[in-house]
Structure formats: structure tokens, C-alpha cells
Amino acid sequence: MTKEMEFFIYLLEYYANYKDMLTGEVLKSWDDHQLTQRIYDNYWSYHTEAIENAFKDIDSMLATGKSAW
């Protein structure tokens, strides 16, 4: 498994916990908003920041379609 995939799974699980949702629900939401690949591709940005910054960016993309960064 790549470092990117390991981090993506970590991010998915922690974001689901942050939102008090099941991981499957979160992934479906990301898929429905066509954000899954974009979130995965942000590995280099997200893994160097506090996890809360990634959550803020994902929330922004879900709400507006635009990154907070």
C-alpha cells in the first residue's frame, strides 16, 4: 500500500469520526461531490498540515466546491 493510500484511509477515518459519520457515508458524500480523487491527490498538502486544516479544506470543498487554500 502506498503512503498516499495509507494517509487517505487515515484521513477518511478521522474525518468520519470528526463528523460523527460512518466512513462509508463520508466516502459516498465525497464521491457524490466528485471530490474523492481531489482529496486523495492533496496528500502532499494535507499530510504536512494539522489534520484540522484538511478537515476545513474538505468542508469548504463540500460547501462551495472550492478549496479553502
N, C-alpha and C positions, 0 to 999 in steps of 0.2 A: 504494500500500500504506500502511496506517495505521501510526502509531508503535507502536500496540499489537501489530499483527501482526508488525512487524519485530522487536520485542522478544521476542515469543512464539517466533519462529523461532530467534533468538539463544539464548534460554533452553533451548529444546528441544535445540539442537545442543550447547551446553555441558554440559547435564545428561547427555546421551548420552555425551559424552566422559568426564565425571566418573564415570559408572557403567560405562565401557568396554562400551557397548552401541551398536547401530545406532539411528539416530533413529527408524526405523520401529518398532523394538521398544519404544522408550520411549513413543512415541505410542500404540501398541496397549495398553501397560500403563496409561497414563493413561486411555484410552478404556474399558478393561475395568473400571477402578475408578471410572468416571464422574467423573473429575477434570479432563478437558481444558478444559472451559468455565470451571471454577472457577479453574484456573491462569491461563487467558487473562484472566479478569476481575480477577485480582490484579495486573495491570500496575502500577497506581499504588503499590502497596506494594513489589512486587519491584524495580521499576526504580530506586527510590531507596535501596535497601539494597545491601550487598555480595552478590554472586551466590551466595556460600556460604550466606547466610541463606535465600535462595529454595530452594536445594537441601535445606536442613534442613527447611524447611516442607513441601516436596513429599515428602520421605522420611517425615515424620510423617504426612501425609495418606495415603500409600500403606500405612503400617503400621497406623494406627489409625482412619483416616477423619476425623481431626480435625487442624486446623491447629495448628502449634506456637506460633502467635501468639495 
